[in-house]
Amino acid sequence: MTEPESPRLKSALPPEPTGPRVDGSSVLDEVEAFHRRFNVFPLEAAYVAVTLWDAHAHLVDCFDATPRLAFLSPEPASGKSRALEIVETLVPAPMVAVSASAAALFRSVSGDARPTVLFDEIDTVFGPKAGENEELRGWLNAGHRRSGVTYRCVGDGSSQSVQAFPSFCAVAVAGLGSLPDTILTRSVIIRMRRRAPNERVEPFRQRIHTDEGHEIRDRLAAWATTVREQVADAWPEMPEGITDRPADVWESLLAIADAAGGDWPERARAACVELVDAAGDDKSSVGIRLLTDLRDRVFRGADRMPTAVILEHLNAMDEAPWADLNGRPLDGRGLAKLLKEYVTTKNVPIGARNIRSSAGPVVKGYYAADLYDAWTRYCPPPLDSALHPLQAV
């Protein structure tokens, strides 16, 4: 009786190569060196992550989830498009998509040959002047997992029927600014920047260097063929503190590093921790920023505080969004709207309550006991434990 094929290997496995066994560590070294010739990434961890992402594109059918790779920068001419060009030479079936519609993308992905989608100028889709693109955002979110599909009506008139189009594929994007949180949390984020005068790279000449990249791609593909079953059945050990969505993002990359051997398992886990920490320092939600500022810079151990005093402190903070939130300072109504999304330990939305003082009238304000549960669940640990009041009963 033959062993059943791993459920994560949904498509037919390529035939075993007949040539000499390919050393995975050496191939990944080649991929990384090729990137270093033409790309300047902001961190050493970025070279590791991008190299592993290139390899994962050859093995995407082996995994339950595929991380998005996001090259983002605040200004043009920061090397984002060049990074995608190098990725294009190293991944299977690259599909360069600029201003592609969601319909075109999900029909391409549902075909026989699953592409690796490379989406340049993603800011034209999700930037402040792009308008609403919920359909494309939904496609990108759905395709993160193998089970992701996009439903569409096909046919004419009364003969229409609902058809599910698979959305699962490897996607890399490049653009200015940021991305919606739902995409950022599914991504390995590389914050690109303009090269400094002392940072030099080779000029990329497509007609010359594309063939060189393809030779490395073919060696990478040959090695990937030999480790498909190994990575499909792998459950790599995560670094301490990497759980939930970050673990989903990095699982496939760590599995590939373990299969390659050499120093890649150690480098991959160090890169994982560094980039996950950097993403945590990136733009968090306005709500989490508010909760953290309230705990660390407003309450600072106090058990209650009037709304007027809270707003005075928040709007006086330098490098904080509260004095110019959507074009005006945060007011009591805005504060209440943001906080009511979170709940107390009794599962009741956080809201202002009466605060009595011996020296004045009753005023509206907030109690630390009401905020405690949200502080514990959503905020990073305080640097000073004295700023985190004990939960009130």
Summary of the structure (lengths in Angstrom):
residues: 393
radius of gyration: 24.7
end to end distance: 61.7
largest distance: 87.3
contacts: 1170
relative contact order: 0.13
helix: 46%
strand: 15%
